[in-house]
Amino acid sequence: MEVLVTIELPDDLLAKIRRQHNVTTPSGNLPMPAEELRSLIKGKHGLLCTITDRVDKGLLKEADSLLVVANYGVGYDNIDVEECTKKGILVTNTPDVLTDATADLTMALILAVARRVVEGDARVREGRFHAWTPFGFLGTDVCGKTVGIIGLGRIGKALAKRAQSFSMTVLYYKRNRISREEEAHLNIKYTEFIDLLRQSDFVSLHVPLTKETYHMIGASELAAMKREAFLINTSRGAVVEEEALVRALKQGIIAGAGLDVYEHEPDVHPELLNMKNTVLLPHLGSATKETRRKMAERAVTNLLAALSNERPRDCLNCDRVKKGNS
């Protein structure tokens, strides 16, 4: 069959696909331009793509032979899953394998923004570290503080465990509350959304991007937070209304933010770039050698299973795609 891979894969994984199918690949490691993706999708049976590729109705109209979209990533807001389902196209993602890496990075952002790590590094490198002073360059304690986790999936739960290593109180909010038994096991407390914002020293976002979560953190939500609180986002940029966040940071409505994702990614609001109370990362949530390798392996395994008419391990719509369409 014909397969389109939009990202640069390790040679051995690419060879694994090529042993069974004909593969078209990009020429470099940058995201494939939308025009190129659109021009290449016709006649392809399999697509292995990443979160930067928009698999929408326009692209799917050109995909006359497509059987499976294997997404390299756990989030899939880049894919119109409903349209794929209507067309009998299976959609897969790569859950589980990036949980620990993303939770680690979230904790790193909490520490970095609270303790002014990036500012301190710059001060030393620029030759501005002249002496230790008792009340100079002060940050904020993390140990013993309260973290509010919005969205309690795998990553949210992994963050809760890490936060408790710092003796933090862990609050959480999600649409469907977990059982009291699991709450007790995780040593976390369910809190209504607005109360979580009011009580937390760190608010960490771990929700998928949907119509319901788009701009779930805006001006009124930021105003509900403590003035000493920090917003941490390693989920999707558009969960936060970026203009409102900029205003809140400028006006001291909240103390700071640690961001790994942006509303108009890869573009970053220019005012954020000049703020000392922000730590800004280039979407590094899963960016470890081990994790990115595991993600690639899962995406390839899902792709090959679907093309062999087997049920992929991480299928998002298998139960809704009519048998025989795929």
N, C-alpha and C positions, 0 to 999 in steps of 0.2 A: 504494500500500500504506500501511498504518498504522505509524508509527514513534514510539517513545517515546525521548526524549532526557532523561537525568536531570540533566544539568549545563547551565550557561549557556554557550553557544557564541558565538563572534564572529558578528555579524549576517550577514556574507557567506557563512560556512560553513553557517549555519542556512538561509539562502535557497537554497543549493545543494541541500540535501535537499528543501526545500519545492517546488522546481521539478518534482520527480518524485513526491513522496509527501506524505501528510498527516502533520503532525508535532505531537506533544504535548510541551510543554516545561515545566520548573519555573518558578515565579514569581520565584525569586531565585538567588543564587549559592551557597547552602548545600546540603549533600548532601540528596537527596530522602529523607524518612523512609521506613522500610521498609514501613509500612502503606500509604503513598501509592503506592509502587512496586507493591506487591501488588495494589492496587485498580485500577491503570491498565494492568497488563500484559496483561490478557485482550483478545484480538482484535488484538494488535500483532504485526506481521510482523518488525519490526526493533527492537532495543534498543541504544542507544548509552549506555554506562554508564561509571562510574569505579570505582576500587579501593574506595571506601566503600560500594558497592552489593553486597549479598549475593545472588548468583544461585545459589541452592541448590535442593534438591529441592522444598522447599515452594513457592518462587516458580515454578519450572518446571512444577509441577502446574497452576498457574493460566494458564500461557502456552500457550494452546491453538492459537495460530497462528504462533508464533515460528519464524523461519527463521535469524536471525543475532543473535549478541551481539557487538557491537563494543566492546571494552574500551579506555578511554582510560587507557593505562598499559602498561608492559612486563610487570609482574607480574600474575598472574591467579589468585592464591590465593583471591580473592573469588568465583570462578566454579567451579561443579562441572562441569568439562569433560567428565568421563566421562558424567554424566547428560545433558548437552547432546548428546554424541555418540550416545547410545542413542536420543535423540529426533530425531536428524537435524538438529540445530541447529549451524550453524557458529559457531566462536568465534575472534575475532581480537584481536590486541594491537598495541602501537605500539613495536616495538624500534628499535634504532639511533639514533633521533633524540634520545634523552635521555642517551646515553652520556657525552658530553663534559661536559654540565652537572652530572651526578651525580658524575663523577670530579673535577671542579673543586671541588664542595662537599665531597667527602671530604677532599681535600687542605686545604681551608680549615679543616675540623674538626681535622685533625692539627695544623696550625699554631696554631689558636686555643686548643686545650686544652694544648698543650705550652708556648706562650709566654704563657698566661694573658691572652689578649687581652680577653675579656669582663670579667674582673675589673679589668683595667687601665682599660678604658673607664668602668666604674662608679666607680672611684676618682677619676678626673678629674671626671666629671659631679657627683659628690657633694662636691667640694671637699676631697678627702683627699690630693691630690697636693701635698705641701709642699716636697719637695726630692729631687733625684737622689741616690741613695746607692749605693755600690759593691756592697754585698751585700744589698740590699733587693729584695723582690718578684721573686725569681729564678724563671725558668722552666727549660725543658729544651731543649737543642739538638735540631733536627730533621736538619740537614745531617750526613751521615755515619752516621746511625743505620740500624737494620734495620727494615723494614716487612714484616709477614707478611700476605699476601693470601689469604683463605679464599674460594674460588670465583673461577675465572679465566675469566669470560665477557667480554663486551665492556667492561663497566665496570671489572672487575678489571684487564684488560690496559691500559686507558686510565690507570688509577691507577699502574700499574707505570711507564709512560713518564713521568708527572709526578714520581713519587718519584725517578727517576734524575736528574731535573734538579736535585734537592737532594743528589746524590751518595749516595743511600741504597742499601743492599743490599736486594734484593727477593727474598723467599722466597714460595713459593706452595704451596697445597694444594688439590686438587680430587679428586673421586672417580676420574675418568679422567685420568691424566697426559697432558699434551700431548707431542708428539714432541720428541726431543732437539734437532732442528734448529730448531724454533720457540722452545724454551727459549734456545738460543744467540742467536737473532735478537732476542729480547726482553730478553736479558741477565738472566734470572731463574733461580732454582734451586728445583727441586721438593724439598719437605720433608714428611715424615710429619706428620700433624695435631698430635700431642702435642709433637713436636720444634719445630714452627713456633711453638707457644705459648711454649715455653721459651726460644727464641732471639730472639724479636722484641721490639723496643722499642715498636712500634705494631702492633696486630692489627686488621686492617680486614676487615669482613664483607661479602661480595658474593654471597650465595647466595639462591635463591628459597626461599620458605616452603613446605615439604613435610612429610610425616610424618617423614621422615628428618632434616630440619634443625630441626624444632621443638625449642627448648631445647638446641641443640647446644653452646651456651656456658652452662654451669651452674657450680656451686660447684667441682667438681673441675677443670674446664678453667681457671677463673679462678685457682685455686690453683697451677696449673702455670705461669702467666705470671710474668714478672719483677715484683718489687715496684715497679720504676721504670717499668713498661710502661703503655700506654694502650690502651683498647678503643675502636674506632671502628665505629659501625653506621649504614650508610645503606641497608641492604637491607630487612628486615622486622623489626618489634619482637620478635615471638615467637621469633625465632632465639636470643634471649638470655633466660635465666630472670631476670627483672627483680629478684625478691627476692634471688636470689643475688648479683646485681651490686651491689645496695644494700649488702648485708653486706660484700662485698669492698671497696667504696669506703670504708665507715665504718671498717673494720678495717685499712686500709692494705695489703691484699693486692695491690692494683694501685694505680697512682698516680692514674689518672683515666679519664674516658670522654668521648667526643664522640658524641652521639646525635642522629639526625634522625628516628628512628622508635621506637615504644614498644609494649610487649606488649599493652596494652589501649587503644591509640590511639582517640580523642584524649586519653584520661585518661593522666596521667603520675604515676608513683609519687611521693607527696608528699615523701618523704625526698630524692629526687633534686633537688627544687626548691631545697632549702636547702644543697646541697653546692657548695662553691667549686671542687672539682676536677672539675666536669662542665661541659660546654657543651651546651646543649639547644636544638634547633631544631624548628620546627613542620612537619616533613616537607617540606623545601624542595629535596630532591634535584634535581628537574627544573624548579624554579621560576625560569625566566628567561622573559622575554617571547618570545624567539625559539623556545625549546624547547617551551613550552606551546602555542604556535601550531602548530608542526610536528606535535605530538602530535594536536592537534585535526584537522588536515588528514588525517593518516594514518587516524584513526578514521573520519572521514567517508568517505574514499575506500574503506576496507574495507567499510563498511556498504553503500554504494551498489553496489559490485561484487557483493556477495552477493545483494542484492535484485534485481540484473539477471541473476542466475543465472550470474555469472562467478566465477572463483576469486579470492578476495581475496589481496592480496599477502602479508599477514601472518596467514595462517590456521593455527591450532593443531591442527585436527583434520580438515582437508579430506580427507586420505587415508583416514580411518576412517569418515567419514559417507557412507552409501550414496548414490550418485548417484540423483537423483530425489526424495530426501527433502527437499532444500533448494530 
